[in-house]
């Protein structure tokens, strides 16, 4: 074989849809907060990931698709949309899906995790937080001190519910709590459906608590502790081809748009700062 042909063969085999008869596992990278936030819209969304998911499931000779997850959660809607799209593709191609949690797979990140038929994590991974949270601030006293008068006009008696510049209304709180309860029940039902024969009958599992991987395994939230590359080589052989598929281009421009810490201070908009603070708070909840 000529040198040029060898090079062409190597390039061909490196493509996600080709590569001889060696076992192939495509890896979808799901890293970050879930949901669009801030001007850069850097979070995980179905729109952003749809092409990557399609690419991962496209080959006909797949041994499996793996999910590499490192997410503290975020939007429940986007979490479920991404989960459902992965499950739809898996059914269509009749391909097993294996999940590997890195630092954290919690809240919406755990919804992504259970898109896998088997779920694994590192010994030190944080897993769980099966709950729903809504937070905000109240500025009523602050605007009084500043001598600011709040003026707001609505059509619809509940249109200004939970206005942060007004005193809390018990009816608004009850309405929000009902929504959170509904979302929590949906989360619980999904976990029970995907982990029906594994998750323990323990109320604490669905309390919003989270644990390190060994305890999460005892509670049936994961199947064991393992690292992606080692596990795939053990299951499919040392010659397994592991192809990572990322939705990020890795370009400097992309990093500048998605990471406000790298941007000059005079270019950071207030919305970006708020989004960055919210994202930071999500990670900080798990000590990260």
N, C-alpha and C positions, 0 to 999 in steps of 0.2 A: 504494500500500500504506500503510495507516494505521500510525502510530507503534507502537501496541500490537502489531499483526501483525508488524512488523519485529522487535520485541523477542522475540516468541514464536518467530519463525523462527530468530533467532540462538541462542536457548536450545536449540531442537530440533536445530539443526546442531551444537551443541557436545556433544550427548550421544554416548557412544562407539558407539552402534549406528546413528546416522543422520548426515545431513549432506550431502544433495545428491549430485552425481555427481563430486565431486572425489576424487582418490585418497586413501585412508585407510590410515594405518599406526598401529597401536596399539603402545605401548611398555610393556613390563613392566620395572619397576625392581627389580633384584636387588642390593641394597646391604647389605653387612654380613657378619658371620661366619655360617657355615652350621651349623645345628643349634641346638636349644633348649639354653640354658645360663643358670643362675641363676634366682632367683625370678621375674624379669620375663619369662623365656623370650623374649628379644628377638631371637634368631637367626632365620635363614631356614630354614623347614621347609615341606614340602609342605602340611601342614595349614594353615599360615598363608598360603600363596601360591595354593592351589588355586582359590579364588574369583577372584583376580586373573587367573590364567591362563585360566580359563573365560571371563571377561569380555573378555579381549583377543582371543580367537578367535571370539567370538560373532557379530559382524557378518557378513553375507553378501557385502558389497562390499569386503572387505579387499584391499588391494594387497600387504600384508606385515605380519608381526609383528616388532618389533624388541626385542632384549634389551639393556637398559642395565645393565652389570655392573661392580660395584666390590666385590670380595670376595677376601680372602686365603685362603679355604678354610674347612675345618672338618670336619663329619661326612661321611664318604664315603657313608653310607647315604642321608642327606637330599640330598646332592649328586646322587646317581644317581636318586632318586625324582623330584626336580624336573626333572632332565634328561629322564627318560623320559616324564613327563606332558606336557612341552612338545612332545616329538617325537610323542606320540600325538595330541595336538590338531592338530598341523601336518599329519599324515597324513590325519586325518578331514576337515579343511577344505581340503586341498590348497593350503596357503598357505606361501609361503617365509618362513623365519625368518632375520633378520639380527642378528648380535651386534656390540655396540660396547663394548669394554672401556675403562673410565676409568682410575683410578689403578692398579688391579691386578686381574688375573684369573688367579689362580694356585692350584695344588693343586685343591681342590674348586671354587674359582671358575673354573678352566679347564674342569672338567666341565660347569659351567653354560654356559660360553662355546661349547662344541662342540655344544650343542643347536641352535646356529644352522647354517644351510646355508653361510653365509659369515661369517667372523669378522674384525672390524676392531678397531683399537686406536689410541689417540693415540700420537704419536711417543715420548712419555715414559712410556707405560704399561709395567708390569711383567707379564710373561706367562710361564707355564710351571709349574715345580715339580711335574712329573709323578712323584710319589713318595708315600710314606706314612710318617708319623712317629708315634711314641708316646713320651710323656715323663712324668716323675714325679720324686719326691724320695725319698731314703732317710733315715730318722730313727733308725736303729738306735743310732748313737753318741750322738745327742741325748738319747734317753730314758735311756741309761745314765748320762749326766752328771747328769740330773735325778733319778736314783734311781727311775725308773718301771719297773715290771714289766709286760710285755705279757702279757695273758691272752686267749687266743682258742680257741674250741672249734668243731670242724667235723664234719660227716658227709660224707665224700667227700674222698679224699686230696689232691685238687688244688683244693679250695674256697678255700684261703687263698693261692693263687698270687700272687706279686708283692706280697706284704704289705710296705708301705713301712717297717714297724717290725721286719722280720726281715732277716737277711743274704740277698743275692740267691742264688737257686738256679739253677744252670746249666740244669736241665731246664725251669724256668719261662721262662728267657730264650729257650731254643730253641723252646718252644711259642709264645711271643709272636712271635718272629722268623718262624716259619712262617706265622702269621696275617698279618703285615705283608707277607710275600712274596706270599701269595695275593691280598691286596687290591691290591698293586702290579701284579700280572699282569692283574687285572681292569681296572685303570685303563689300562694299556698297550693291552689289547685294544680298549677303547672308543675310545681316541684313534685307533688304526689303522683301526677301522671307520668312524669319522666323518671322518677326514682321510686315507683310504687312498691317494688319488692326489696328495696334497700334502705330507705330512710326510716329511722326509728320512730316509734309512736311516743314522741317526747315533745311536750308543749314548748319547751325551751328552743327547739329547733326553729320554730316559727315566730320567735319573740323579737327578732331583730338583732339577736346576739351573733357574734362571730368568733371563730376559733382558729388556732393553728391547725395545720393539716392532720396531725395524729388524732386529735379530738374530733375533727370534722369527719374523719374516716369512721370512728366509733359510732357517730350519729348517722352514718349512711349518706352523708352529703357528697363524699368522694369514694372511689373504689380502691384507692391506694396512693402511695407516695412514689413518684418516679419523675425523671427528667426526660424531656421529649426525645432527644437524639438516642440516648441509651435505651429507652424503652422500645423505640421503633426498630433499632438494630437487633434487639433481643427477640422481638416478635417476628420481624420480616427478614432477618438475616443481615449480615454485615455489609452486603452489597446493595442494600436498599437505597434507592435514590430519594432524598428528602429535598423537596423544592419549596422554598419559602415564598409566599405571595403576600406582598404588602401593598396597601393602598397609598402609601406615602412615596413621593418621588425621590425624597432625599436631597432635593436641590436646596441651594442656599436660600432662594426666594421662598420656597415652601417653609423652611425652618423659620425664616423671618416672620412670615405671616402667621405661623402656628405657635410661636414661642415668644411671648412678649418680653421675656427676660433678655433676649438677644437684640431687642430693638432700642434705638436711642430714645431716651425719656421723652423728648419733645415730639416723638411720633406716636406715642401710646395714647389712644383715645380713652376717655373715662369708661366707656362700655367695655373696652378690652381689659381695663384694670379690674372692673367688677367681675367680669367673667373669669379672669385669672384668679381672683380671690376666692370665688366660689369653687373653682376646680381645685385650688390648693386646699380648701377646707374639706373637700371630699377625700383627698388622699390622706390628709392629716388625721382624719377620723380613725384610720387604721395604722397610725404611727409611722406613716411614710411621707 
